Amino acid sequence: MNQYLKNLNRIEFFITLACTGRCKHCSEGEHINCSEFIDGDVAADIVRKVCGKFEIESLMTFGGEPLLYPDVVYKIHTAAKEMNIPKRQLITNGYFSKDMDKIRHIVAKIAESGVNNILLSVDAFHQETIPIEPVKIFAESVKSEGVMLRTHPAWLVSREDENPYNMKTIQILKEFEQLGIASSSGNVIFPSGNALKYLSDYFNSGQPVNSPYEENPEDLRAISISPNGDILKENVYQTDILDILENYVP
């Protein structure tokens, strides 16, 4: 086994950059002309192959808005369930349709595919461009399916900082608490992409900031596959995932 991957226990799939929101805190930027998405069959094959070599404890699908491509999400999580990955997580803003029947159908398929942990991105930033009512319908549908669901807000500066964005986020979270949906600790916004463009006044420009998502390249615990198939400076459409992992050098 590759010594740099001896502790690998997590797989992440960046389904697409396409998104239904236009959030000013987004680290990925404006999401313009982002129609690319990962191939569900290839992704499911990756899950099975990696689980055959490593003890994978968690898998996550995210975006963009991953539920713009629900069939891809189903295939990935079905494979994760088959391979007995304990934590099968989806991060979504909950807004991919205004059709109540479609929302409920997709939620039922999510549950059937094996998703057992959903983080719902709601906060002052998402709700500037995403209507809250369809998101609430999504949340209530998830609850009715018995899938674990928590809101997952983005905080500006820190969770405790009393800036206008955080105050608005607290109000939004209370609406979901009234539906019986608790909040995760969320995450603190990282100064990159749109956040650096629109919220620069809130960041200390003279202080270097490390990304909270950055892995130790000599001890990778998680691998993340991009919408175009890129991973670890290779590509899963060109090279088998197990060869990529075996030949990885920091």
N, C-alpha and C positions, 0 to 999 in steps of 0.2 A: 504493500500500500504506500502511496505517496506520503512522505513524512509531513508535508505541509497541509495535508487533509485528514490527518489521523483523528481529528475531533469534529469532522464535518457531521452536522446533525440537522440541517435545515435547507430546504429548497424554496426559492422564491421565483415567481413568474410575473414579470412586468408585462401584462397582457397587451396593453396598447397605450399610446400617448393620447389618443383621442379622448375627449372629455366633454361632459355636459356643463361643466362649470368654467368660469373664466376668473379664477381666484387670483387676487393680487399678492397672495403669500406663496404661490406655487413655486417650488424650487426648480421645476422643469420648464418654466417660461410660459409663453403664450399659447402653446398647443395649436399652432396654425398648420393646416394641411397634414394632419396626423391620422391617416387612414390605415396605417400598417398595424398588423396584429399578429401574434404568434400562432403558429399552426397547432391546433388542439391535439391532433394525432401524434405529431412529433413530440409535443410536450408530455403527453401521457406516456409515450415510450421512454422518455427521459426519466420520468418518475419511477417506472418499473426497473429500469436499468440501474439507476443510482441506488434505489432501495435494495437491490440485489447485492450491492457491494458495501453499503454503509448503513449504520443504524440511524435512520432519519426519524427525528422526533416531532418535527413540525414542517408544515408546508403552507405557503401564503400566496394568494393571487391578489394583484392590485393593479393600478393604472396611474394616470388617466382614470377612466371609468370602466372597470373590467366588465360590467354587465351590459355594455354596449355589444359585447360578443359573448352572450351567455352560453352558447354551445361549447366554446373553448373552455370556459370555467367548469362546465359540467364534466367534460372529458378529463380534465386535470384532476378534479376532486374525486371522480369515480376511481381513477387509478390510485390516488392516494388512499382511498378507503380500502381498495383491494389489497394494497400493500401494508395495511394496518398502521399507517402513520397516525399517531394519537391526536395531534392537534392539526386541524385542517381549517385554515383561516382565510377569510375574505375581507378586504378593505374596500368599501364602496361609499359613494356619497348618497346612494339610495335613489338617485334620479336618472332614470334611463327610459321612462315612459310616463305619460299622463293617463294611460288606459288602465283602469283599476283591475280589469280582468287579466290583462297582460302582466301587470305587476304581481298579482297573486299566483299566476301560472309559473312565472319565473322563480318566485320564492319557493314554491312547492318543488320545482325541479332542483333548486339549489340544495334544499334539505335532502331530497332523494339521492343526490349525487354524493352526499357525505360531508358537506360543509358543516362544521360544528362550532364555529366561533366567528362571529361577524363584528367588525368594528365599523361603525357608521360615522363618517366624517361630517359633522355638523358644527358650525361655529359662525362667528360674524363674517368671516371671509367667504365661506361656501354660500351662505344665505344672502350675500349681496347679489348673486346671479342665479341661484337655484331656489325655486319656490319650495316652501316648507311642507305644504299639504301633501304632495305626492310622496315625499320622504316619510311623512308620518304614516301614510297608508302602507308603504314598504315596511316600516318598523313594526307596525301592528301585525302585518302578515307574517313576518319572521317570528314574532312572539307566538302567534297561533300555531306555528309549525314546531315550536319547542326548541328552536335553535338559540344558543346563547348569543345575546346581542348587547352591546354597549355602545354608547356614543363615544366618539374619539376626536375631541376638539384640538385645534391648533391654538397655542397660546403665544402671544407676542411679548417678548422680553423674558417673561417668566409667568408661571401660573398666578403668582401673587401680585404682579404688577397691575395697578389700577388705571390702565389706559382705556380709551373709549372702546377699542376692539374687544378687549377682555371683558369689559362690563356688558357689552352686547352678547358675547358668547355665553356668559353666565345666565342671561335672560333666556336664551335659546335652549340651553341645557335644562332649565327648569320646566320648559314645555314638554320635554321628553321624559323628565322625571315624573311628571303628572300621568304619563302613560305607563309608568312602572319600569322605565328604562334607565338604568344607572349609567354613570360615565366612567370611562377609563381615566387614567392620569393624563392621557393625550400626549402631545409632544410640543416642544418649544420650537418655534419657527427658525429655520436655518437660513442665514443670509446668502441666498443663491437664487438665480433666475428672477422671477417676478418680485420676490421678496426684496431682493437687493435693489430692484428698479423702483418699486413703489413705496417701500417701507424703510428706506435707508436712514431716515432721521431717527429711527428707533435702535439702530445698531451702532456700536462703537467702532468706527472705521479704523482706529489705530490699534485694535486688538485682534490678533490672529485667532480664527475660530476653526476648530476641527469639526468635520461632519460627524454627527452622532451615529451615522449609518456606516462609517468606514470600518472595514474589517482589517485585522492584522494579517498582512499578506503571507506571513510565515506560519500562521495558525488559523486557517480559514474554518469558521464554524458554519457559514452559510454561503451558498452559491445563488446567484441571481441571473436569470436568463432574460435578456431584453426582447422587445417586440420583434426585432429583426433577427433574433437568434444569437446575438453576440453574448459571449461569456468568457471571461479570463483571457481576453485578447484573441479568442478563437470564435468559431461560429458553428452552431449545432447542425446547420444545414449543409455544412461542408465537411465536418469532422465528427465522428461518433463521440458522444458525450463522455464515455468511459475513457477514450483515448485522450480527450482534452484534460480530464482530471488526472489521469496517470502521468501525463507529460507536463503538468503545470509546474512552473518554477517561478518564484516571486520576482 
